[in-house]
Amino acid sequence: MSFLLRIAHGLWIFCALIQATLLWLVARRRVYQQFPFFMTYLIWLLLKTAVPLAMDYAPFVTGDQYYYAYTIGRAGAAVLSFGVLYELFTKTLCNHRALRDLGSNLFRISFVILLVFATALARFVPAAGTGQRMAELYLLERTVSVLQIGLLLFLFVFSRYLGVSWRSRAFGIALGFGILASVTLATTAIRSQVEPVVRSGVSDIIDLINEGALLSCNLIWLGYLLGFESTPLPPPRLPDDDLGPWNQELRRLL
């Protein structure tokens, strides 16, 4: 095992411990009442981290078994992450009267537009690594990351107008996802094009970067659970005359 891979494994173990702490805090502070999808995601994230970690050190586990466990873990995390983003999206928009009934529709429209873009990107920039099976998996992860970043950008752009404080837990959850999705997009874009059949130094460096990004994401969530209030700032007060046209125009567009 190379030096870089040893460091990545150390971060891998530390991430599992942080995720267990996060799950305990979410349960103890009843954050799951406000963000149930987030707690479900944390449970899956801990399993996705701990199970492959145990399999990696088990001598009787085959490469195919590890691949299927890895794929199932990543797929489940991707699905649940969109549930968390939808949760953040609707809760954030529901703070504003004019957008209360349109939050879910805005999420669906944004998702469809981004899905078309990500699919076109996958079509015109396909996987090209010699390790074809893993390269295709990273291509799918790249597509998911594009969707996540697009939805998060929408939230960050409108967070100030919608009255979402940077101290709120909703903002902290979105920030963690944003960092993780951005790094994942960069690393999967590289690996989908250069993934070798046998591990190389590039693979070790990328694994180290990914584990560092996941650890940073987990620490951000831990910091927001420990140090910041979960109640967002109230939305800005606007004259009633302005709310009607906003609502009418949005309904017309949707």
C-alpha positions as CSV (number, residue, x, y, z in Angstrom):
1,M,0.0,0.0,0.0
2,S,1.4,3.4,-1.0
3,F,2.0,6.3,1.4
4,L,-0.9,8.3,-0.2
5,L,-3.2,5.4,0.0
6,R,-2.4,4.9,3.7
7,I,-3.3,8.5,4.3
8,A,-6.6,8.1,2.4
9,H,-7.4,5.0,4.4
10,G,-6.7,7.0,7.6
11,L,-9.1,9.7,6.4
12,W,-11.6,7.0,5.5
13,I,-11.6,5.6,9.1
14,F,-11.8,9.1,10.5
15,C,-14.8,9.9,8.3
16,A,-16.7,6.9,9.6
17,L,-16.1,8.1,13.2
18,I,-17.3,11.7,12.3
19,Q,-20.4,10.3,10.5
20,A,-21.3,8.2,13.6
21,T,-20.9,11.3,15.7
22,L,-23.1,13.3,13.3
23,L,-25.8,10.7,13.4
24,W,-25.7,10.7,17.2
25,L,-26.0,14.5,17.3
26,V,-28.9,14.5,14.8
27,A,-30.8,12.0,17.0
28,R,-29.9,13.6,20.3
29,R,-30.9,17.2,19.2
30,R,-33.9,15.9,17.2
31,V,-32.7,17.6,14.0
32,Y,-34.5,14.7,12.2
33,Q,-37.8,16.4,13.0
34,Q,-36.8,19.3,10.8
35,F,-34.6,17.3,8.3
36,P,-35.8,13.7,8.2
37,F,-34.2,13.1,4.8
38,F,-30.9,14.3,6.1
39,M,-30.9,11.8,8.9
40,T,-31.7,9.0,6.5
41,Y,-28.9,10.2,4.3
42,L,-26.5,10.1,7.2
43,I,-27.5,6.6,8.1
44,W,-26.8,5.5,4.5
45,L,-23.6,7.5,4.4
46,L,-22.3,5.7,7.5
47,L,-23.1,2.3,6.0
48,K,-21.6,3.4,2.6
49,T,-18.4,4.3,4.4
50,A,-18.2,1.5,7.0
51,V,-19.2,-1.5,4.9
52,P,-16.6,-1.0,2.0
53,L,-14.0,-0.2,4.6
54,A,-14.6,-3.5,6.4
55,M,-14.6,-5.3,3.0
56,D,-11.3,-3.6,2.0
57,Y,-9.6,-5.2,5.0
58,A,-11.3,-8.6,4.6
59,P,-9.1,-11.1,2.7
60,F,-12.0,-13.2,1.5
61,V,-13.8,-10.4,-0.3
62,T,-13.5,-10.5,-4.1
63,G,-13.1,-7.5,-6.4
64,D,-16.5,-8.0,-7.9
65,Q,-18.1,-8.1,-4.4
66,Y,-16.4,-4.9,-3.5
67,Y,-17.5,-3.3,-6.8
68,Y,-21.1,-4.2,-6.3
69,A,-21.1,-2.9,-2.7
70,Y,-19.4,0.3,-3.8
71,T,-21.9,0.8,-6.6
72,I,-24.9,0.2,-4.4
73,G,-23.6,2.6,-1.8
74,R,-22.9,5.4,-4.3
75,A,-26.3,4.9,-6.0
76,G,-28.2,5.0,-2.7
77,A,-26.3,8.1,-1.6
78,A,-27.1,9.8,-4.8
79,V,-30.8,9.1,-4.6
80,L,-31.0,10.2,-0.9
81,S,-29.0,13.3,-1.6
82,F,-31.7,14.5,-4.0
83,G,-34.2,13.9,-1.2
84,V,-32.1,16.1,1.1
85,L,-31.8,18.8,-1.6
86,Y,-35.6,18.7,-2.2
87,E,-36.1,19.0,1.6
88,L,-33.8,22.1,1.7
89,F,-35.4,23.5,-1.4
90,T,-39.0,23.3,-0.2
91,K,-38.2,24.4,3.4
92,T,-36.2,27.4,2.1
93,L,-38.9,28.5,-0.4
94,C,-41.7,28.0,2.1
95,N,-40.3,30.8,4.2
96,H,-41.6,33.2,1.5
97,R,-45.3,33.7,1.1
98,A,-45.2,34.3,-2.6
99,L,-43.3,31.1,-3.3
100,R,-44.9,28.8,-0.8
101,D,-47.0,26.9,-3.3
102,L,-44.4,26.9,-6.0
103,G,-41.3,25.4,-4.3
104,S,-41.8,21.8,-5.4
105,N,-42.6,22.9,-9.0
106,L,-39.5,25.0,-9.1
107,F,-37.4,22.1,-7.9
108,R,-38.9,19.8,-10.6
109,I,-38.3,22.2,-13.4
110,S,-34.8,22.9,-12.3
111,F,-34.1,19.2,-12.0
112,V,-35.4,18.5,-15.5
113,I,-33.4,21.3,-17.1
114,L,-30.2,20.2,-15.3
115,L,-30.9,16.5,-16.2
116,V,-31.1,17.4,-19.9
117,F,-27.8,19.3,-19.6
118,A,-26.1,16.5,-17.7
119,T,-27.4,13.9,-20.1
120,A,-26.1,15.9,-23.1
121,L,-22.7,16.2,-21.4
122,A,-22.6,12.5,-20.8
123,R,-23.5,11.9,-24.5
124,F,-20.8,14.2,-25.9
125,V,-18.1,13.5,-23.4
126,P,-18.4,9.7,-22.7
127,A,-16.2,7.5,-20.5
128,A,-12.8,6.9,-22.1
129,G,-10.7,5.1,-19.4
130,T,-9.2,1.7,-20.0
131,G,-10.9,0.4,-16.9
132,Q,-14.3,0.7,-18.7
133,R,-16.5,-0.6,-15.9
134,M,-15.3,1.9,-13.3
135,A,-15.0,4.7,-15.9
136,E,-18.7,4.3,-16.8
137,L,-19.5,4.4,-13.1
138,Y,-17.6,7.6,-12.6
139,L,-19.4,9.0,-15.7
140,L,-22.7,8.4,-13.9
141,E,-21.4,10.1,-10.7
142,R,-20.3,13.1,-12.8
143,T,-23.8,13.4,-14.1
144,V,-25.2,13.3,-10.6
145,S,-22.7,15.9,-9.4
146,V,-23.8,18.3,-12.2
147,L,-27.4,18.0,-11.1
148,Q,-26.5,18.5,-7.4
149,I,-24.3,21.6,-8.1
150,G,-27.0,23.2,-10.3
151,L,-29.7,22.8,-7.7
152,L,-27.3,24.1,-4.9
153,L,-26.4,27.1,-7.0
154,F,-30.1,28.0,-7.2
155,L,-30.3,27.8,-3.5
156,F,-27.2,29.9,-2.8
157,V,-28.1,32.6,-5.4
158,F,-31.5,33.1,-3.8
159,S,-30.6,32.4,-0.2
160,R,-30.2,36.1,0.6
161,Y,-33.5,37.1,-1.0
162,L,-35.3,34.2,0.7
163,G,-34.0,35.1,4.1
164,V,-31.7,32.1,4.7
165,S,-29.0,33.0,7.2
166,W,-25.5,31.6,6.7
167,R,-25.7,30.5,10.3
168,S,-28.8,28.3,9.7
169,R,-28.4,24.6,9.6
170,A,-30.1,24.5,6.2
171,F,-27.3,26.7,4.8
172,G,-24.7,24.5,6.5
173,I,-26.1,21.3,5.0
174,A,-26.2,22.9,1.6
175,L,-22.7,24.2,1.9
176,G,-21.4,20.7,2.8
177,F,-23.1,19.2,-0.2
178,G,-21.8,22.0,-2.4
179,I,-18.2,21.3,-1.5
180,L,-18.6,17.6,-1.8
181,A,-20.4,17.8,-5.1
182,S,-17.8,20.2,-6.6
183,V,-14.9,18.0,-5.7
184,T,-16.7,14.9,-6.8
185,L,-17.5,16.5,-10.2
186,A,-13.8,17.4,-10.7
187,T,-12.5,14.0,-9.7
188,T,-15.1,11.9,-11.5
189,A,-14.6,13.9,-14.7
190,I,-10.9,13.0,-14.5
191,R,-11.4,9.4,-13.6
192,S,-14.0,8.8,-16.3
193,Q,-11.4,9.7,-18.8
194,V,-8.2,8.2,-17.4
195,E,-9.3,5.4,-15.1
196,P,-6.8,2.5,-15.6
197,V,-7.4,-1.2,-15.3
198,V,-4.9,-1.4,-12.4
199,R,-4.6,1.2,-9.6
200,S,-2.0,3.9,-10.3
201,G,-0.5,6.9,-8.5
202,V,-3.2,9.1,-10.0
203,S,-5.9,6.8,-8.5
204,D,-4.3,7.2,-5.0
205,I,-4.1,11.0,-5.3
206,I,-7.8,11.2,-6.4
207,D,-8.9,8.9,-3.6
208,L,-7.0,11.1,-1.1
209,I,-8.7,14.2,-2.5
210,N,-12.2,12.6,-2.3
211,E,-11.7,11.5,1.3
212,G,-10.5,15.0,2.2
213,A,-13.6,16.5,0.6
214,L,-15.9,14.1,2.4
215,L,-14.1,14.8,5.7
216,S,-14.5,18.6,5.1
217,C,-18.2,18.1,4.3
218,N,-18.7,16.1,7.5
219,L,-16.8,18.6,9.6
220,I,-18.9,21.5,8.3
221,W,-22.1,19.6,9.2
222,L,-20.6,18.8,12.6
223,G,-19.7,22.5,13.1
224,Y,-23.2,23.6,12.2
225,L,-24.8,21.1,14.5
226,L,-22.7,22.1,17.4
227,G,-22.3,25.8,16.9
228,F,-25.1,27.4,15.0
229,E,-28.8,27.9,15.4
230,S,-31.2,26.0,13.2
231,T,-33.8,28.8,12.8
232,P,-33.2,30.8,9.7
233,L,-33.7,34.5,9.5
234,P,-37.2,35.7,8.6
235,P,-37.7,36.5,4.9
236,P,-37.4,40.2,4.0
237,R,-40.6,42.2,4.2
238,L,-41.9,43.3,0.9
239,P,-44.9,45.4,0.1
240,D,-48.0,43.4,-0.6
241,D,-48.3,45.0,-4.0
242,D,-45.0,43.4,-5.1
243,L,-46.0,39.9,-4.0
244,G,-49.0,39.6,-6.3
245,P,-47.1,40.1,-9.5
246,W,-44.3,37.8,-8.4
247,N,-46.7,35.0,-7.7
248,Q,-48.7,35.6,-10.9
249,E,-45.6,35.6,-13.1
250,L,-44.2,32.5,-11.5
251,R,-47.5,30.6,-12.0
252,R,-47.6,31.7,-15.6
253,L,-44.0,30.5,-16.2
254,L,-44.7,27.1,-14.5
